[in-house]
Amino acid sequence: MAFRFESLEVFQLAVDYATFAYQLTRKFPREEIFGLTGNLRRAAASIANNVAEGSGRGTRRDFMHFVDVAFGSLTESVASAILAERLGYLGQPDLGEIRERADHLGRKLQSFKRSLATSDARRATIESAKP
C-alpha cells in the first residue's frame, strides 16, 4: 500500500535532504553522536516526517501547520550545519551544499504550503456560494 505523501515532491526532496545530512554526519567525531550529529540528523529527518504526518491529518489547515513545522526543522538543520562548520566538522563546500539543498527544499515547502492554502480558500469560496 502506498501512502499519499510518498508521491509528493516535497516529501521526496525532504528524504533526499535527510539522506545527504546523514552522509555528511558520518564524518563527525564519535563523541558528537548524541550531540550535534544526532541533532542534525533528527532535524533533517523531521522534515520528511512532518510532511508525512501532515498528509494524514484531517484538514488542509492541519497539513499547512505540519508544513510549517517541517520548515522549522529545515532551518534548525541549517543552524546545526553552521555550528558543525565552525567546529571544523564540515568544510565550506559541504556547508555550501547543504545550504543550497535547504534553500531549494525551503522554496518547495513554501510553494506547497501556498498551494494548500489556495485550494483551501477556493473550497471555502465554493462552499459559501452554495444555496
N, C-alpha and C positions, 0 to 999 in steps of 0.2 A: 504494500500500500504506500503510495506516495502522498506526502502531505503538501498542502497548498503552498507553503512557504518555500519549498525546495525549488520551485520554478522561478522564484523572484530573483531578478538580477542583483538586488541589494543583498540578499542572503548569500548568493554565490560569491559576490565580491567580498563580503564580510568573512566568509570561510577562507578565501584566498589570503586575506589580510591576516587572519589569525594564524594560518599556516606559516606565513612569512615571519610573523612575530616569534613563533615557536622556533623556527630555524635560526633566527638571529640570537635568541637567548641561549642556544646551545653553547655559545662561546663564553657566556658569562661565568664568573668564578663559582665554584661549587658552594661556597659559603653564602651565596645570594639566592640559592634555591628557594628559600622561604621568604626572601625579601623581594628585591627588585625583579628577579626572574619570575617569581610567582605572580607578582603584581602586574607586570606587563602581559604575561600570558592570560591571566584572568580577565583583564580589561579587554584584550583583543578578542578572546572567546566570547565575552559577554555581548559583543556587538551582534554576532550571528544569533546567539541565544535569545536576545531581546526581540529581534525581528521575528524569529520563530514563535516565541511566546505571544507577541502581539497579534500575529496572524490567527492565533487560536482563540482570541478574545471575541466577545460578542458584538462589539461595535467598532466602527471606524475610529471613533474618538479614542477608544482604548488602544487601538492599534497605533494611532498617532502618538499617544503617550509613550508607548514602548519604543517607537522610532526615536523619540526624544531621548529616552534613556540610553538607547544604542549610541546616539550621537555623543552623549556624555561619556560613555565608555571609550569611544574613539578618542576624544580629547584627553582622557585620562591616560590612554596608552601612549599618546604622543608625549605627554608630560613625563612619563616614565622613561621613554626613549631618550628624551633630552637629558634627564638625570644620568642615564646609563652612559651617554656620550661624555658628559662632564666627568664622570668617574673613570673614564677610559675603557669601558666595556664595549662600546660601539665606536666605530670610526665615523668620520664625517660622511663618507659615501653611504654607509648603512643608514645613518640618521637621515640623510637626504632622500634615500629610497623610501623609508617608512613615512616621511613627511609627504612625499609625492603620492604614495598609495593612500594615505589618510586623507589628503586633500580630495583625491578622486572619489573615494568612498563617501566622504562627508558631503560632497556635492550631490552624489546619487541619493544619499539618505534624505537630504533636504528636499530634493526634487520629488522623491517618493512620498514624503510627508505632504507636500503641496498637492500631489495628485489624489491622495486620500482625502484631504480637506475639500478639494474641488468637487470630487464625486459625492462627498457627504453633503456639501452645500447644494449641489444640483438635486440630490434626492430630497432634501428638505424643501426646496422650492417646488418640486413636483408634488410632494405630499401636501403642501399648504394650498396648492392650486386645485386640489380635488374638492368636489362639492360635498 
